[in-house]
Amino acid sequence: MRVAEIFDMSHLYKKELPKLKLFFYQLDRLIAMKLPQLHQHFKDEQINSGIFASAWFITQFTNSLQIQDKKFKKNSSKDVAGGSAGSS
């Protein structure tokens, strides 16, 4: 199964970015639960996860697309090679 499908990342960049905003909220909550002092520091400095995590989420999304593209190309070349060998 593709990473983008597992994490439903295809909806990440739809109009108004609802999935991306959800990921930021979830990350903020995880930081609050697991690293309360860091969460408080971010809060004091008015830093939310969107400031530092947006590039990370974009990277994860594009990397998953690149991996899938490589797998698709690899499988397509096998199909073409297999089809050519079978017809000879």
N, C-alpha and C positions, 0 to 999 in steps of 0.2 A: 504494500500500500504506500502511496506517496505521502511524503511529509506534509505537503500542502493540504492534502485531503484529511490526514489524521488530525491536524490542528485547525482545519477549516479555514486555512489561510487565503483561500480564493476570495473570501469576503473582506479581507483586510483593508482594501483600498476602494471600497464602494463609496458612493456619495455620502458625505458627512462622516466617513470613517468609523462606523459603529463598532466593528470588530477590533480595530486598532485601539479605540478608546477603552473597550472592555479589557484588552490585554494590559493597557497602562494601569487601569484600576486594579486588576488582579495583581500586578507586580507591586503596586503601592501597598496593597493589603498584605502581601507576602513579606515585604520589607518591614511593615509595622509589626507583624507577628513574630518574625524570626530575628529581626535586628531593630529592636525598639529605640535604641539610642541613635542609630543612624536615621531612622524614620523621624525622630524628633528633630535632629539636626536639619534634615531636608525641610521639615515643616517650618522651622525657625528661619531658614534661608529662602523659603518660598520656592522650593524645588520640587517638581513632581517628576514622575518617572518618564513622562513624555520628553522632557528636556534631554535626558541622557540615553533613553532606550529606543527612541524612534529609529535611529540608524541601525541598531542591533536587530530590531524586528524586520526592517527592510532587508538587511543582509540575510537573515534566516529565510525570508520569503524568496529572494532572488537566488540564493544558493540551492534551495529545494527545486526551483525551476530549472536551474542549470544541471543538476543531478538527473532530473527526469529527462531533460533534453538529451543528455549523453546516453542514458539507458535506451531511449527511443531510437536514437541513431544507431546504437550498437545492435539492438534487436532488428531494426530495419535492414541493416547490412547483412545480418545473418539470414533473414528471410530472402533477400535478393540472392545471396550466395547459395543458399539452400535450393532456391527455385532454379537457379542456373545449373547447378550440379545435377538436379533431378531431371532436367530436360535434355541433357547431353547424352 
